[in-house]
Amino acid sequence: MIELDITILFAGVIAGAAPIVLAALGETITEKAGLINLSLDGSILLSAMAAFAVAFETHSLLAGFAAGALVGALMALTVAVFSIYLGQNQVAVGFVLTLMGRDLAYFIGNPYSRIQGPQVKPLAVPLLDKMLFIGDVFFHHNLPVYFSLLLILLCWWYVYHTPYGLKLRSVGEHPRAAFARGINPKRLQLLYAICGGLMVGLAGATFSLATKPGWGRPQGAEGTGWIALALVIFGGWNPVRAAIGAYLFSFLQVLGIYLQGWFPSVPAQVFQVAPFPLMIFTLLIMSVAQKESVQIWAEGKAHVKALLNMFSGMAPSALGKPYRPE
Amino acid sequence: MNTSRTNLILPLIQQSRHALVTVAAVFFFTSLVLIIAGAPPLAAYYHIFKGSLGSWIKFSHVIKSWIPLTLCACGLLFTFRIGLWNIGIEGQVMMGAVFTTAVLRLGLESQMPALVILGSILAGLVGGALWALFAGFLKTKGGVNEIFAGLGLNFVAQGVILWLIFGPWKRPGVASMSGTEVFPPALWLPQLASIRLSLPALVIVCLALIVTALILRYTKIGLYLKAIGNNPSAAYLFGLKPARNMVLAMIFTGGFAGVAGSLQVSGVYHRLLPAISSNYGYLALLVAMLSNYNIWLVPLVALFFACLNVGSIQLPMALQLDSSLSGVIQGALVLATLGVHAWRRQRAEVRGQKAEDPSSL
């Protein structure tokens, strides 16, 4: 029987969610501009490998994170160029890169498997870490975790409260109208694909240098990219809600570890795959909640309506449809 | 104006030139990856070649992986035709394998093994189709994107297999990742010792190719799938039912995938393994894309992919490299093909505009 310590539980949730938050935020930004980068799962693995390998060779964590971010950006750039400038199906390109990124990571990362390498050290925030409960949950982590917390606010502020964010949303909602206002939709989409890719790359680097230090086959980050893609939908293309989704997911993961200890008779495999049917179920509820008949049924039921609103969120209108000038 | 003769020859020259550019790009990229990994590129290619086509035994392994790959890619033509991304095919292969194992286990004491094997293949078909039906309903009735529904179900199927191997179907004694207990040889898919290949499996693949070609080309279903895939809203106005046809396409794909999984159990491993699907479903998506959704190119591309897969198994032994190089080459091939295709189209557009300009004056 494992003792349930609320403080440790929540601190674990915040730390474990860091890479997922980064990936979900990156993909939200990219999709807000109208482009789907389906390559997330492969991108995360390849950037995790690159980050670990570079940090190992150079003994510099900073170089490791930079390499991870660069790899993520390159993958996103490939999807963006193929879809925006070459007119290819972005789902197809993204899927190919998902598989290829994983295989590339296993292939090039082979010599770095199961070796001790550098990893990020915890760094408590002075003063703030002395706070009761909050100090233990939020301020006893490492830099990538603080960065992920900070980035949530930054993304939200950028998307909804700056003129650049307005342009970003306009390109995703109505590229033609944006073009009429003097915005170049193609260039902006390319830019935000790269920005999103940088964050996804950082997510990979956070995996191999902080959350699950080291490299191997499997690394342990497999499947996270798909979860992050689903979280974007769950978040209704809102960075804050996507991040909340990431914390919920991380909470379930941590809870799974406890549950395994409490119910040893249930095979471990059940807890390992549990997030995925849950993902389907959540997407199902989201889709049903937006149905017209359900909306009409909820009319006049204040509580139900509030609950439904929690699950609503419209995709950017031009998502997945690259801009083509007439 | 061109003469009709140059019209015939020109595309052929262009086609081969584009193929050459594609292959050169892939060769360059893969060699670069090998150099980054610190491996001699030419030696790696040589080992892949020798490991796949070097002897009849190795080639029989190639055919063994060509069979599920072709079956899956064949099935995927249905879902691609209607515009669906059936990433769930991997799980459909696994469920086919699970259903087959269930029937074979029931028939352990049977006096008519041939009947049991036949029943197990049918069960595999049903298992794959049911799993696909699930994803299809999630898409059409639940509004869940088929990519996420399928992917989630893949993980669930993997969980089911692991649970079965470590739970109800575990080996007497100790359960392990090596799978369930091996079936008695009477329940193995018959294999010709002289060529080390299973004739029934080859017949099934040939049937699958012919059936797919016939359905897609000559039946109403094929026409409906194409019409809906090309323009869903117009098809709806014509009275076609996109949702129903999508589910139908999913069932077809799932059935083919289920049979592939079934043959993996009864013809290759003779037991249920955690890695029974061996990524063939995901790989088949690449095969279908690279064949440009053309049924007659599917077996050829699948053969090439199977060669890469089997050949790269030599790499860890010979050069201490990871065998995932095959996946790198396969992905690079698809990407390069997409890129060259786009480049060709853009050049054609530019040329078309130039040709139009004088007439508009």
Interface residues (C-beta under 8 A of the other chain):
Chain A: L38 T78 F82 L86 G87 Q88 V91 A92 V93 F95 V96 L97 L99 M100 R102 D103 L104 Y106 F107 I108 G109 N110 P111 R217 G223 W226 L229 A230 I233 P267 Q269 V270 Q272 V273 F276 P277 M279 I280 L283 L284 S287 V288 Q290 K291
Chain B: V33 I36 A37 G38 W85 I87 L138 G142 G143 V144 N145 I147 F148 A149 L151 G152 L153 F155 V156 Q158 G159 L162 W163 F166 G167 Y282 L283 L285 L286 M289 Q320 L321 D322 S324 L325 S326 G327 V328 Q330 G331 A332 V334 L335 L338 G339 H341 A342 W343 R345 Q346
